[in-house]
Amino acid sequence: LAWWPEEFADSMDDLTAISFDVDGKSAEDILLARWSGTRTEDNKVNLQFGHIMSSFDVHLIFNQPYSDVTDISVMAEVCDNAQINILSQTVEFTLGETSDNVTLAEKAEPAAGMHWSGNALVIPQESTDCKVTIAFEFEGEQINLEYVHPVINFVSGKRSTLTLTIERDEKEDEYAITGSAPDSDDSEFGLSDPRGLNW
């Protein structure tokens, strides 16, 4: 059994109950590898690492009149602490009782057809009434909007993607956010070398 980063746990720790608290930040990318068998004559072990955190992607589409907005930021409210058992065959997460806003990091280039794309790593969990806060500036006005999605299932080693469309109902003089059903990538992120990580 091996993990990265090294400081995630100490070999003398209780590996069935590792305390993990991201304190309102995007979680660290934690990799885990398991190996069993007979070592080769050169004593080398081939470790294949996989992600245990979940990746949350949010894409924004701004319809008229909001096609030209600036200073966009997005936060998601999720549980930010857990006890992690890495000795079980499937990594187990026992969630804590507190939640916090995690700020998504803006991607250098938004996905095709989107105005903004961002990402955060989160502790795997089923988030009920997941609140996403969107802030942006339009024509000198700071605008803060909230969107609540009924359920988002953040799965270990997989990506959940939420696309939100922001528009204004001029007749009602109010903002509206439409969310797609979260797209969960059922494929594993694949095996990784901890020296060159890329979600």
N, C-alpha and C positions, 0 to 999 in steps of 0.2 A: 504494500500500500504506500503510495507517495502522493504528495500534494504540492501545490504552488499557489500563492507565494509561501515561502518557508515559514513566515511568521503567522500564518493562518492557525497553526496549532503546534504544540510541542509534543514530541513522541511520548513524554511522560504524562500528558494530559489524559483525561477520560475522553476517549475518541467517540464515545456514544453520546456526549453532551457538550459539544464545543459551543461556547457562547459567541454569538456573532451579532454585532450591532453596527449598522451603517450610519446611525445618527443623522438621518435626513439627507444623506449623500447617495449618489449612485454606488451600488455595491461594487466591491472589488471583483475582478474576474478571477474566480477560483477554479483551479483545475485539479482533477483527481484521477489517479491511475491505479489499477489493480493488476497484480500478476501472481500467478501460481504455476508451479512446474519445477522441472529440474534445470539447474543452471548449466550453461555451456562450460566448456573447459577453460575459456578465457574469463569466466566469472561475470560475464555481462548479462544484464537484464534489459529486455526490450520493453520499455514502458510507453504505453499509448494513453495520452491524457485526454480527458473530456471535460466540458464545462459543467458545473453544477448550479450556477446561477441561471436566472431567466433573463432574456433580453426583451425589453419593451420599446417598440418603435411607434412613434406618433407622426402622422403626416397631416399637414394643414392645407386646405384649399380655401382661398379667400375669393368669394364672388363679388361682383359689383355691388356697391361702389368701393369695396375694400381691396381692389386689386393692387394698390400701391400702399403697403403698410411697412412700418419699420420697427426696430427694437422688439422683435418677437421673442417671447420666452414662454416655456410650458413647464408646468409642474404636475406631478401625479401623487395623490395621497395613497400610500401603501404601508403595510406593516413593515417596520424597519429593523426588527430584531427577532432572533430565533435561537433555539438550541439545535445543533446539527449533529446527527449521528452518521458518521462515515464508515462505521464497521458493518452496518446492515448491508445486505446485498444490493438494495436500492437506497440511495442516500435519503434519510428521513429528516424532515424539518418540523420542529415543534415551535409554532409561532408564539411570539410574545403578545402582550396586550396593548402595546402602543403603536400608533401610526404617525407618520410624518410626511411632509411634502418632499418629494425627490425631484430635483430639477433635471430635466432632460438636456443632454448636450446637443447643441445644434450640429448637424452634419455639414461638411464643407459644401456639398452640393445636394439640393433636395432631390427626392426621387422624381422620376419622369412624370410630368403633369401636376406636380405639387408645388406649392409656394414655399413650404418650409418642411423640413424633416429633422427629427431629433431622436435620441436614443438614451436609455438608461438601463443599467443592470439592476434587477430587483431580486429579492429573496423569493423563491418559488412559493406561490400561494394562490388561493382562490379569493379574489377581491370582490366583495359585494358592494354595490353602490360606489364604485371607484370614481373618485372626483378628480377631474382634470381641470386645472386652472390655466387659462390662456391670457397673456397680457401682450398688448401691442400699442403702437402709436399710429394714429390716423389723423391727418390734417391738424397736427398740433395737440390733439386730445389723447390722453392716456386712457386706454380702454382695458378693463379687466372682466373676463367672462369665465363662467364656470359651466362645466358639462359633467353630468353624472351618468356613468354607464352601469347598467344593472349588474352584470357579472363579467369579470375578465379572469381567465384561468392562466396564471403564469406558471409554466411547466419547466422543471429543471432541464437545462441544456437546450431549450427551444426558444423560439421567438414568437411573441404576440404583437400583432400590428393593428393599430387603430387609426382610421382615416376620418378626419373631422372637416366638415364644410361649414364655413362661417359666412353668414350673409345678414343683410338688414331688411326687415320688413318696414318699408317706408310708410305704409298705411297705418301700421300699428306703432310706428316709431320705436321699434325695439330690435334687439339682435336675436339671431337664431343660430343654433349650432345643430347640425345633423351629423350623427355618427354612424359609421358602418359597423356591421357585426365584426368583432375582432377576428382577424385572420391569424390563426395559429399555425405556425409552420411545424407540421408533424414530423419532419425529418430532423435527425440529430444534427447538431452543429458540426459533428465530425470530430476526428481525433486531431490533437494539436501538440505541437512542441512548445513548452512554456517559454522558450526564448523568443518566439515570434508569434504573438497572439493576434488574432484578427477575427472579430465577430462578423 
